[in-house]
Amino acid sequence: MTIYTFTMLDDPLAGPFTLFTDDTWAAGINNTGDIVGYYGFATGLIGGTGTYDYIYSEGTYTTLISPNVFGSNVGGVFYRA
């Protein structure tokens, strides 16, 4: 019997939950358990409502902010040897 482990994702930079703006979404996972996704924040890191990409690896969230881009959604993560 296979036993699975589930981890609740809640990026600490995502604000308190309000419908669709302050959530954390997962978009991909690789063979070593690195997870990529995006989160929304009503006031944003650069002002205004937006989404920001993250990678969750070994228990740590890292926000990926692209210069001059307001709102982005990462779509996947590479295989890691």
N, C-alpha and C positions, 0 to 999 in steps of 0.2 A: 504494500500500500504506500503510495506516494504521499508525503506530508509537505504541505506548502506553508510558507511564512508570508504574511501580509504586513505591509508597513503603511500606515496612514501618512500621506504627504500633506504638509501644511507649511509652505515656505514662510519663515518668520517675517519676511518683508511684505507679504500679502496682508492687507488690513483685515479688520474684523469682517465676518461674512455679511455681505448684502447681495442680493440677487444678481448673479453673474459678473460682478465687478471685482470682488475680493476673494476669489477662489484660487486654488492650486490645481492645475491639470497636468497629468503625465501624458507624454506623447510617444515615448519609446524607452526601451530597456535593452541593454546589451548582455553579452554572456557573463560578465563579471558583476552585474547588478547595478551598473551606473544607469541612472534614470534622467532623462531630459524631459522638459515640459515648459510650461509657462504659467504665470500667475498674473492676476489683475490687481490693480490698486487704484482706488477712486481718486486719490490725490497725486499719484504718480511720483516717481523719483525725479522726473524732469518737469513736473507740473502737468496738471490735467489728468484725465482718465487714460489709462493705457495698459498694455500687457508687456511683460518682461520675461525673457527666457531664463531658464536656470538649468544647471546640472546638479544632481544629487548623487554624491559619490562618497562612500565610506562614512555616511552619517553627516556629511557637510553639504549645505546648499551654497552654490556659487552662482551669482546673477551674471548673466551675459548681456551686456548692453552694447548695442551697435551704435556707433556715432551717427548722428543726424537721422536716426530712425525712431519714429514714435509709434510703438506698438508692433510687436513681432511675435511669431509663433514658430518655435523650433519643431522640426518634424521627425527627427530620429537621431540615433547615436551609433557610432561605429563599433564594430567588433574589436575587442581588445585582447591581445595575446598575453 
